Amino acid sequence: MSTPHNSAAPGQIAKTVLMPGDPLRSKFIAEHFLDNPVLVNNLRGVQGYTGSYHGVPVTVMASGMGMPSIGIYSWELFKFYDVDNIIRVGSAGAYTADLNLFDVFLADAAYSESTYALVQGGNTAHTLYPSAALNAKLEKAAAKLGIELHEGTTHSSDVFYRANDGYLQDVILNHHCKVVEMESFALFANAAVLHKNAATILTVSDSFVTHQETTPQEREESFTRMMQVALEAAAD
Ligand code: ADE
């Protein structure tokens, strides 16, 4: 069995999948952190590898950018490959002054204006939640590794380039969003409908407060701490 977006054979995908947005980051994680990584899906260049971490099978595969993209890949992984856990490992823009570049952020909720959950499963909620069990494992892994985790609500936005910033005040003040990225809401919606587990851990790559940003190379290489937390949780 394969799916329209995944050519892996049954059994080639592990029960836990790490999903960066960027295919190059997927390859980087596989090559630097997994033992015996095998490329199991490269349709559209998503760089899906299965290997092991501390003896536990783990798959890493890119989600692409945005909710439609992660919606497709995560649905197929949960529904057709019987994946139990998906941990998104991504980047985020900081909305608040207490977050600095390279801080690691665990989403305890995802707010979105998106109609993804409504169209997909009739869910009218605009705030969705990750798996408490997966988040607990991520917190435990971070504590074990001595890595500070910031926590809060992520804004899952369909918009990267904004014509003006007026709208931000609503998202920050009324919906208490501390960071922005573009995928978690759809991932959490799929997990809820399919009774699976999803979580999101992010590294701050830019700030709406200081207007600092990281370079693509820094982004690829510096996300190591987040990946270690995610892999440690995956192997727990
Ligand atoms: N991911 C990283 N930075 C982002 C930003 N500024 N907006 C949306 N998604 C992001």
Residues whose N, C-alpha, C, O or C-beta is under 5 A from the ligand:
A	BS01	ADE	S91 A92 G93 V159 F160 V180 E181 M182 S205 D206
